[in-house]
Amino acid sequence: MEETDRPRIAIMGGGSWATAIAKIVMKTQPEIVWYMRRQDQIDEFLRVGHNPSYLSSVMFDTEKIRFTSKINVAVDSADILVFATPSPFFKSHMKKLRRRIDGKIIVSAIKGIVPDENLVLSEYFNKVYGVPFGQIAVLSGPCHAEEVALERTSYLTVASADRDLARNVSMFLQNDFIRTCTSDDVRGVEYSSVMKNIYAIAAGICHGLKYGDNFQAVLVSNAIQEMNRFCNAVYPFHRNVQDSVYLGDLLVTAYSKFSRNRTFGTMIGKGYSVKTAQVEMEMIAEGYYGTKCIHEINENYRVNMPILDAVYAILYERQSPMIVMRALTEQLM
């Protein structure tokens, strides 16, 4: 393929996951467009050669990056838009969008849900922007940005209703340290990506309360069953939750020192208030927002979800973590 025939790829976001994806994509692409909302972040990036705020150890050849702080310029400049912003900020990023995106390939790397709308990103892009499901891919899997920075072997799953699209997207992600596979369980992958953050908060709370490894193992094994029950109720599909995009992502988020959701939960378990934990972390714990969204969605389905209910009670009803988790121990098997 001639370089002029290559699809132009834009990274939409300036955080750690967006930076990790940019590192991955630049292994196979001669040039990328990179949208960051803050011009001062771009200016500093160009000065020092790395993202000044996230994964600062990763150096970039800035000659191969077309930076812009204008979302419409990024959309005009690319065929494939890779969104990697925290879900709570997604709508505010999109407020300035004045271009149609229903002719673009949309790749959502957002492991969250759109607050207030309670829609996963594929549904939101389709409903609000008219993007056909066949032009949407979802990127997920057990892959922390920090380990991408270290080029440690990691696995990503690309899910799309169009199998050819999933394969094509996986091709520009695969390199010497990233392995890829494809799936057509789009919404199942999205919902599980939201829920593993909730369960990581639960694991962190238990860690902060000094529950041991024995209970953590029971918690996580019950969490994957709970995830499966919910996904089957909301989006029936022949899926194997033991695949890495489900169970693997849950495990790494529940146990890893890089997991911000586990860290957030640990602070709650140690007695921090929700607000204090959020301020001290200086990073977004997607599971906080996901807990409310999934809890509200489940009001319609009434799936048995004791771990979700426990986290919701602690974060939103301000119930005692010690009392709630002690009650949870009586419900798990």
Secondary structure as the mmCIF struct_conf table of DSSP 4:
data_model
#
loop_
_struct_conf.conf_type_id
_struct_conf.id
_struct_conf.beg_label_comp_id
_struct_conf.beg_label_asym_id
_struct_conf.beg_label_seq_id
_struct_conf.end_label_comp_id
_struct_conf.end_label_asym_id
_struct_conf.end_label_seq_id
HELX_RH_3T_P HELX_RH_3T_P1 GLU A 3 ASP A 5
BEND BEND1 ARG A 6 ARG A 6
HELX_LH_PP_P HELX_LH_PP_P1 PRO A 7 ARG A 8
STRN STRN1 ILE A 9 MET A 12
BEND BEND2 GLY A 15 GLY A 15
HELX_RH_AL_P HELX_RH_AL_P1 SER A 16 VAL A 25
TURN_TY1_P TURN_TY1_P1 MET A 26 THR A 28
BEND BEND3 PRO A 30 PRO A 30
STRN STRN2 ILE A 32 TYR A 35
BEND BEND4 ARG A 37 ARG A 37
HELX_RH_AL_P HELX_RH_AL_P2 GLN A 39 VAL A 48
BEND BEND5 GLY A 49 HIS A 50
BEND BEND6 PRO A 52 TYR A 54
TURN_TY1_P TURN_TY1_P2 SER A 56 SER A 57
HELX_RH_3T_P HELX_RH_3T_P2 THR A 62 LYS A 64
STRN STRN3 ILE A 65 THR A 68
BEND BEND7 SER A 69 SER A 69
HELX_RH_AL_P HELX_RH_AL_P3 ILE A 71 SER A 77
BEND BEND8 ASP A 79 ASP A 79
STRN STRN4 ILE A 80 PHE A 83
BEND BEND9 THR A 85 THR A 85
HELX_RH_AL_P HELX_RH_AL_P4 SER A 87 MET A 94
TURN_TY1_P TURN_TY1_P3 LYS A 95 LYS A 96
BEND BEND10 ARG A 99 ARG A 99
TURN_TY1_P TURN_TY1_P4 ASP A 102 GLY A 103
BEND BEND11 LYS A 104 LYS A 104
STRN STRN5 ILE A 105 SER A 108
BEND BEND12 GLY A 112 GLY A 112
STRN STRN6 VAL A 114 VAL A 114
TURN_TY1_P TURN_TY1_P5 PRO A 115 ASN A 118
STRN STRN7 LEU A 119 LEU A 119
HELX_RH_AL_P HELX_RH_AL_P5 LEU A 121 TYR A 129
HELX_RH_3T_P HELX_RH_3T_P3 PHE A 133 GLN A 135
STRN STRN8 ILE A 136 SER A 140
BEND BEND13 GLY A 141 PRO A 142
HELX_RH_AL_P HELX_RH_AL_P6 ALA A 145 ALA A 149
TURN_TY1_P TURN_TY1_P6 LEU A 150 GLU A 151
STRN STRN9 SER A 154 SER A 160
BEND BEND14 ALA A 161 ASP A 162
HELX_RH_AL_P HELX_RH_AL_P7 ARG A 163 LEU A 173
BEND BEND15 ASP A 176 PHE A 177
STRN STRN10 ILE A 178 SER A 183
BEND BEND16 ASP A 184 ASP A 184
HELX_RH_AL_P HELX_RH_AL_P8 VAL A 186 GLY A 208
TURN_TY1_P TURN_TY1_P7 LEU A 209 LYS A 210
HELX_RH_AL_P HELX_RH_AL_P9 ASP A 213 VAL A 234
BEND BEND17 TYR A 235 TYR A 235
TURN_TY1_P TURN_TY1_P8 VAL A 241 GLN A 242
BEND BEND18 ASP A 243 ASP A 243
HELX_RH_PI_P HELX_RH_PI_P1 SER A 244 GLY A 248
HELX_RH_AL_P HELX_RH_AL_P10 ASP A 249 TYR A 255
TURN_TY1_P TURN_TY1_P9 LYS A 257 PHE A 258
HELX_RH_AL_P HELX_RH_AL_P11 ARG A 260 GLY A 269
TURN_TY1_P TURN_TY1_P10 LYS A 270 GLY A 271
HELX_RH_AL_P HELX_RH_AL_P12 VAL A 274 MET A 281
BEND BEND19 MET A 283 MET A 283
HELX_RH_AL_P HELX_RH_AL_P13 GLU A 286 TYR A 301
HELX_RH_AL_P HELX_RH_AL_P14 PRO A 306 TYR A 316
BEND BEND20 GLU A 317 GLU A 317
HELX_RH_AL_P HELX_RH_AL_P15 PRO A 321 LEU A 328
TURN_TY1_P TURN_TY1_P11 THR A 329 GLN A 331
#
